[in-house]
Amino acid sequence: MHRSSTSTSTSSSLAGLEMDTPLVIGELRTLKQDEASAVLEEIARIERRTFPTSEAMQFDMSLWRKKPNSRVIYGRTRAESKTAGGAEAVVAYAVYVRVKEKALLHKICVEGGHRGRGVGRQMMAYIEDQLRREGCQAVHLWVDGERTAARRLYRSRGFEQTGLVDDYYGNGRTGIKMALDLV
């Protein structure tokens, strides 16, 4: 697992970020089956709370080691106390697919109570660093034009708008294509 905090950071992209919520970031594919199942249940719970049914992904065990070019990462808060079994809550997750030099970020989600605390920035920095290490040259994504906080996050990470599609997310909901050059 990758630990991210303002005082100790192993990643140059994470250095200097002001964060209210330090995360422990992990990758689903590195977990044992029972651990992966538990994390996927937590992710599915957040997904159902956050997205309309038409936009919700199915988070099942097929995402665990079955799709070699797909990645699911998750962020947990650091447990304040070990009295509750030491469990740390999953508060964010992301899903992306890597094909050769490009990656498509399908989804990044931060649980409602943790938004605006640097969690999304930490997740994006982790993804960008990982993709750079793997030789990826660009990240592409689609975002709903109405999701201003998500668009602001992507712009803050250097993403640029590359296209628009009317009604992409439904009647009257514009899809905005964005891209980030990693080289």
WOZIGI-V933980 format. One line per field, one symbol per residue. phi: phi as a letter, one per 20 degrees, with the letter a starting at -180 (. if undefined). psi: psi as a letter, one per 30 degrees, with the letter a starting at -180 (. if undefined). Layout:
phi: ???
psi: ???
This chain:
phi: .decbfeccecffefnfececfdddcdgfeefgfffffffffffffgffedfgfdfeedcffeemedfeeccdbddffffbefenmfdffdbbbcbcdcleccdefacbdggfdfmdnffffffffggffffgenfdbcdbdcfgeefffffgfffeofcfcaccfmgepgmdfedecbceed
psi: lkkklfekkgkeffkfkkkfjkljklkefflleeeeeeeeeeeeeeeefekleffklkjafffjgfjfgkkkllkklkkekgfhggkkkkfllkklkkjcglkjjekkkkkefgkgggeeeeeeeeeeeeeeeggkflkllkkkffieeeeeeeeffgkkkflkjkgegljgjkkkkllkkf.
